[in-house]
Amino acid sequence: MPLPPRRPAEFAPDPKAKAASTPSQAELSEKSPGPSACVGTFKERGGVALSPAPASSSGDCGIDDPVTFERIDRPDGSKVELDSAITVRCSFALEVLAWIRDDLSEIAAGENAKLATLAGVGGHACRPRNGVAGAPISEHASGNALDVSALKMQDGRIIPLAGRDAATLSMRGAISKSACARFTTVLGPGSDSAHKDHLHLDMRKRSRDFRICQWTVE
C-alpha cells in the first residue's frame, strides 16, 4: 500500500520581499535568542531540532517558542521519522515526542512491529479551522496542532489511521485511546468530512478542562 502524499510546504518565502539591510554576525548574535529551556528538554528527550522555519507572527498566527523537527531518537538508539519537517510550539512538540516515544512505539511493539515513520504530517499553518473562510482560527495557526495520516513500520507495513482493515483494528483502537488520553482534541474519521482521511491532534485549552475525542475506529 503506498504512503499518503506529502502535505505541501506550509510556508514559502515571499519572492517580492527584500531585506532592508543585512545585519552583521555580531548583531545577529545579540538579537537572536538562544534555545529555550523547553527546546533543551526536547533535545534531551530525543527530539532532533532543526533550524526553525520562518513562521508568520502576524495576527493570530504567531508561535510561542517554536521548534522544527522531523525525527526523534528513542532511548534504544533507533529513530522515528516524520515524512516532512513540521514547526510547532515547543510545549506541543514535547507532547508529540512523548506520544511517539512512549505510546505509539509501545503500541507497535505490542503488535510485534517497530514504528519507523509518521506519514502525511502537518504542523503550523496560518489558516481558519478546516480552511473555511470566516471560521475561527485553527490551532495549527499557533503551532498547537498535528495532522497525521498513517504509520509506517520498519518491516514496511503501513497502517492508515483512517483505514477499516480488520487486521489493524486492535492497533488503531489502541492508538485512538492513547491519543484521546494525551491530547485535548482528537478529530478523525467519523468526526466530520474534513477529517475523514487523517487524524488531527491539538492541545487547545477549554473551560473546565473539556476535551474532544471524535474518532470512529472500525
SULWORA-V704198 format. One record per pair of residues at least 4 apart in sequence whose ideal C-beta (glycine too) atoms are under 6 Angstrom apart, sorted by sequence separation. I is the first residue (numbers start at 1). J is the second residue. D is the distance in Angstrom with one decimal. If there is no record, write none. Layout:
I;J;D / I;J;D
This chain:
23;27;4.0 / 28;32;5.4 / 35;39;4.1 / 43;47;5.7 / 74;78;5.0 / 88;92;4.7 / 97;101;5.9 / 98;102;5.1 / 99;103;4.9 / 100;104;5.1 / 101;105;5.7 / 127;131;5.4 / 128;132;5.7 / 137;141;4.9 / 153;157;4.3 / 168;172;5.5 / 179;183;5.7 / 187;191;4.3 / 191;195;5.0 / 206;210;4.1 / 23;28;5.4 / 35;40;5.8 / 42;47;3.9 / 56;61;4.2 / 57;62;4.2 / 88;93;5.2 / 108;113;4.5 / 139;144;4.3 / 140;145;4.5 / 195;200;5.5 / 43;49;5.9 / 73;79;5.6 / 129;135;4.5 / 139;145;4.0 / 152;158;5.2 / 180;186;5.0 / 108;115;4.3 / 128;135;4.0 / 129;136;5.6 / 179;186;4.8 / 188;195;5.5 / 189;196;5.4 / 55;63;5.0 / 71;79;5.6 / 72;80;5.3 / 150;158;5.6 / 151;159;4.5 / 187;195;4.5 / 128;137;5.9 / 129;138;4.7 / 159;168;5.2 / 39;49;5.9 / 71;81;4.9 / 105;115;5.1 / 128;138;6.0 / 150;160;4.7 / 55;66;5.6 / 104;115;5.4 / 127;138;5.6 / 150;161;6.0 / 188;199;4.5 / 70;82;4.6 / 187;200;4.3 / 52;66;5.2 / 53;68;5.1 / 70;85;3.9 / 125;140;4.4 / 126;141;5.1 / 186;201;5.9 / 52;68;5.0 / 68;85;5.6 / 185;202;4.5 / 49;67;5.2 / 50;68;4.5 / 183;201;4.4 / 68;87;4.4 / 124;143;4.4 / 184;203;5.3 / 185;204;5.3 / 49;69;5.5 / 80;100;5.4 / 184;204;5.5 / 48;69;5.7 / 66;87;5.4 / 47;69;5.5 / 179;201;6.0 / 48;71;4.5 / 67;90;4.6 / 191;214;3.7 / 65;89;5.8 / 42;67;5.9 / 47;72;5.4 / 64;89;5.3 / 65;90;4.3 / 72;97;5.4 / 122;147;3.9 / 46;72;4.7 / 63;89;5.2 / 67;93;4.7 / 190;216;2.8 / 38;65;5.7 / 46;73;4.4 / 74;101;5.8 / 121;148;5.2 / 162;189;4.7 / 184;211;4.9 / 185;212;4.8 / 186;213;4.8 / 187;214;5.5 / 188;215;3.4 / 189;216;5.5 / 39;67;5.5 / 72;100;5.7 / 36;65;5.1 / 120;149;2.7 / 186;215;5.5 / 118;148;5.1 / 119;149;5.6 / 120;150;5.9 / 119;150;4.4 / 55;87;5.7 / 119;152;5.8 / 180;213;3.8 / 53;87;4.7 / 83;117;5.9 / 80;115;5.5 / 86;121;5.7 / 88;123;4.7 / 117;152;4.1 / 162;197;4.9 / 81;117;4.9 / 82;118;5.0 / 83;119;4.7 / 87;123;5.4 / 116;152;5.2 / 86;123;3.0 / 87;124;4.6 / 116;153;5.8 / 116;154;4.5 / 161;199;4.9 / 82;121;4.8 / 176;215;5.1 / 113;153;4.2 / 114;154;4.4 / 176;217;5.0 / 11;53;5.8 / 11;54;5.9 / 173;217;5.1 / 172;217;4.9 / 149;198;4.3 / 47;97;5.1 / 96;146;5.7 / 39;90;5.5 / 42;93;5.6 / 147;198;5.4 / 148;199;5.3 / 38;90;3.9 / 42;94;5.9 / 45;97;5.8 / 92;144;5.1 / 147;200;5.4 / 89;143;4.1 / 164;218;5.6 / 88;143;4.2 / 89;144;5.8 / 146;201;4.8 / 145;202;3.8 / 144;202;5.3 / 144;203;5.5 / 111;171;5.2 / 139;202;3.9 / 130;194;4.1 / 61;126;3.7 / 139;204;5.2 / 107;174;4.6 / 107;175;6.0 / 55;124;5.7 / 56;126;4.9 / 103;178;4.0 / 6;83;5.8 / 60;137;4.5 / 66;143;5.9 / 6;84;5.3 / 120;198;5.9 / 61;141;4.6 / 63;143;3.7 / 60;141;5.5 / 99;182;5.4 / 92;203;5.6 / 10;124;5.9 / 4;119;5.4 / 7;122;4.6 / 10;125;5.0 / 3;119;4.8 / 4;120;3.8 / 4;149;4.2 / 4;150;5.6 / 1;158;4.9
